[in-house]
Amino acid sequence: MQTRILNEGPLHHRNGHLTETGYAISQIKSYDRERIKSPKWRIKEWDYYLVCSDQAAIAFTIADNGYMGMCSVSLIDFTEKTQHTQSFISWFPMGKLRLPASSQSGNSRAAGKNYELNFVTKGNKREIYGHIYDFKEKGTQLLFDLELKSPPQDSMVIVTPFHKKPRHFYYNQKINCLPAQGRVIFGHQDIYFSPVTAFGVLDWGRGVWPYSNQWYWGSASGIVKGRAFGLNIGHGFGDTSKATENMLFYAGKASKLGQVHFEVPRIHNKPDYMAPWQVTEENGRRDLHFQPILDRAAHINAVLLSSDQHQVFGRFTGTAKLDDGIILDIDHLVGFLEKVKNRW
């Protein structure tokens, strides 16, 4: 039985425990760092955007993970099957990045030598702009100026505890189907995104996590039968006995799913990220095949801290059943499935 959160109010009691756990379709709980009863170096906060079309994608991260800050940009070319990720690490920000307490307004910024990244949220518009002056190789510029529209629509919000850790939590919102437009300049190459064919997704996360963890996440946005369609699936994000984060979105309305299963394919008893994946749902409401295009693998190893990421981009094909019983045929919808293992 999944629990839907309907009451507005603070995310935490003053003693640092969560007021409620479960899922919602909007960010109705207010986040306040001062109510978290954990050391500042244990608090994780991040804003992540992915803008994706059939031909290319670009992803942005600004993260304040307590003892480590990170700014990251990834550029992916589906036609050439190439990708490059560039990350900038800082130590012990512990809240100094001042990431917004809400996904609905505010500015996020990270800057340093030869790079700057800005997220600006005002009303129904989200702006992403900045630069990296030495991207992939010295002297090659990456410039970007993008705008995402935020039409009134449902989103995935989950308040998740961690088993036997009463002051650990994950508060997360994922907003699919954000029409995207703008321009990316990579050296002598121009990449344009049009709201007719390109969509963004926001992953807004705040929490206190165990030192070691592993998760799976999948997302896609596009047009199905003339309407905006999105999916969000995942597991490994704490104790999901009260609710999962699995949802479908169609024409702005969410359909809640139960447990969804997907994992890295294994060939000859070894993980093969580029083999076809299968995505199923416990009630038979989703049956999707996922054909990979490329694996955006990233590895960070900083003695006590490490991250092993495989974000596999590809195309979903199959069926998805909405709450009202309508079955949608999904045909080569671009998205990704990922596996992330952290020590942080």
Summary of the structure (lengths in Angstrom):
residues: 344
radius of gyration: 19.1
end to end distance: 31.6
largest distance: 55.2
contacts: 1133
relative contact order: 0.15
helix: 2%
strand: 63%
